[in-house]
Amino acid sequence: MEPQRIVTFLPSVTELIYSLGADNKLFGVTHECNYPSDAKTKPRVINSVFDPASMSSKQIDDKICQLMTDGKEIYNLNKENLLNAKPDLIISQNICEVCSAHTEHVKLAVEMLEKKPEVYTMDPHDVSEILVSIKEISAMIGKEKEGNEIADSLTKRLEFVKSQMFEKRPKVVAIEWVDPFFTSGHWIPEMIQIAGGENLISSEKMPSRKMKLEEIKEANPDIIVMMPCGFNVKRTVSEYNNVLAKNPDWNELKAIKENNVYAVDANSYFSKPSLRTITGIEILAKITHPDIFNDLQLPKDSFMKIEI
C-alpha cells in the first residue's frame, strides 16, 4: 500500500518529494529542509542542538567533537511534531551522522510511534547510486513515472558532460572543511572525474577524512575547490578570507599562485545526495574546462573564483 504520510530526515529527499509533486504527503521534515522554500512551512521533526549559522568552521568542528566525545546527540527529535505526523514512511540516511539525522534517530522515532512506519534508508556513495535512490523512492511513494522522467533527464545532462573529449585533465583538490581541513569524499571524487578533472587525495566512495596542508602541498593541484559541508558561496568566501587568505604556507601552493581557487555552493550542489548533484557536476565542468562548457547555463551564485 502506498504511504500517505511521509517524514524525511534528509533535505535531499524533501527536495525530491516536492519535485515529484507529492508534497501533500509530507508531514515532517528537518530544520535543514529549506529547498524549495515551501519546505520551510512543514513541521520540523528534527532540530540541531546548536546553531552553526554564526559559528566558524573551527567552532563548529570543536562543538561536534565535544558532543560526540561526551556521547551526546548532534540532533534532537521533536516528539510532539513526530507524533502529530503519524508517518507510515520515514526516509533517512546512513551516510554521515554529522551531516544529517542518522539511523539512530530513526530507531528512536520508531520507538516513539504506536503505529510502526516503514523505513527506507538512503546510503549512496556515488552518482549512479544517487540516481537509483531517486527511482526507488519515487516508486515507493507511487510516483514511479515521474521519478523515471526526472532520473532520465538528469542522466541526459550527465551523459552530455561525459561525452566531451578532455585532452588534458587539470589536477583538482576539493576541500570539504576549512578548519581543520577535510577531504571531499563519497560522490565528490567521481563528480570531479566526470567533469574532466583529475581528482587528488580523496578516494571514490570513501568518507571524507581529516588531512594536513602538507598533503595538499604534495598533491600540487592545478585547481582547488572549496566546498565546506553545508556552506553557500558567500559563507565559504568569508571563511576562506578569515582562515586561509593570510596563511603564508597556503599562499605558496601552485593553485593559489595561479589564482585557481573556487568557492562553490556546497549546501545546494555537493553536500547532499540530491537531484542537484548533477548541477554540481556541471559547476565542476565549467571550473575545470571553461572553454568546453562556455555555453553551459548554471544557477546564479552557484560558484565563484576567489580573488587572491
Summary of the structure (lengths in Angstrom):
residues: 308
radius of gyration: 19.7
end to end distance: 56.9
largest distance: 61.1
contacts: 1032
relative contact order: 0.12
helix: 43%
strand: 16%
